[in-house]
Amino acid sequence: MLDRSTGRALALLAAVFVAGGAAGWGIGSRMSGVRRHGAGDPQARLAYLLNLSPAQRESVQAVLERYRDEMQSIWRESRPRVDSLRGIIQAEVYAQLTPVQQDQFRALVALHERQRHDADEEIGEELLDQDRDGVPQRSDKCPGTPKGTHVDSLGCANHSDHAGAQ
């Protein structure tokens, strides 16, 4: 028999899942229009959702571009920790559930993982950095730089490091 605090925790967990599902459904139905107006382009989706004027769209795009590489760098560093913590949390929640609830929880986790995978696929090339020089593939003008090579913002070897040595 579950004690009162465990029952409350499970009720809260169920409420969060229901609220998340409802929010996801609402956002999903709104996003179906967004997909028609900007498939695969997060900036076009943002412009559609906020009904931006062309001037606003340009300004917002400039802001997003200005911080994109820094955000991606932070995400590359923190994502493994977030994923690890997510796994720990899921395992601890799973241990509190009945077998029927565990099956439901596994299905919800699998759904969430598919959605995350689809979102990663959608962004795809934008986050890709095949030569791991810190410059996303979409911006890398010199793909394939050797590991450890200092590069400029375009991903090309930064020869100014050696300029003073000659």
URNOR-V903664 format. One record per pair of residues at least 24 apart in sequence whose ideal C-beta (glycine too) atoms are under 10 Angstrom apart, sorted by sequence separation. I is the first residue (numbers start at 1). GAP is how many residues later the second one is. If there is no record, write none. Layout:
BEGIN
i=I gap=GAP
i=I gap=GAP
END
This chain:
BEGIN
i=131 gap=24
i=133 gap=24
i=86 gap=26
i=129 gap=26
i=86 gap=27
i=86 gap=30
i=83 gap=33
i=79 gap=48
i=72 gap=51
i=76 gap=51
i=75 gap=52
i=76 gap=53
i=72 gap=54
i=72 gap=55
i=73 gap=56
i=76 gap=56
i=72 gap=57
i=68 gap=58
i=76 gap=58
i=76 gap=60
i=73 gap=61
i=72 gap=62
i=73 gap=62
i=72 gap=63
i=73 gap=63
i=72 gap=64
i=69 gap=65
i=69 gap=66
i=69 gap=67
i=68 gap=68
i=68 gap=70
i=69 gap=70
i=68 gap=71
i=65 gap=74
i=42 gap=77
i=13 gap=80
i=42 gap=80
i=40 gap=81
i=41 gap=81
i=42 gap=81
i=40 gap=82
i=10 gap=83
i=13 gap=83
i=39 gap=83
i=40 gap=83
i=9 gap=84
i=13 gap=84
i=40 gap=84
i=42 gap=84
i=69 gap=84
i=10 gap=86
i=40 gap=86
i=9 gap=87
i=10 gap=87
i=14 gap=87
i=17 gap=87
i=21 gap=87
i=24 gap=87
i=28 gap=87
i=35 gap=87
i=10 gap=88
i=13 gap=88
i=17 gap=88
i=20 gap=88
i=24 gap=88
i=6 gap=90
i=14 gap=90
i=21 gap=90
i=6 gap=91
i=10 gap=91
i=17 gap=91
i=24 gap=91
i=13 gap=92
i=20 gap=92
i=2 gap=94
i=2 gap=96
END
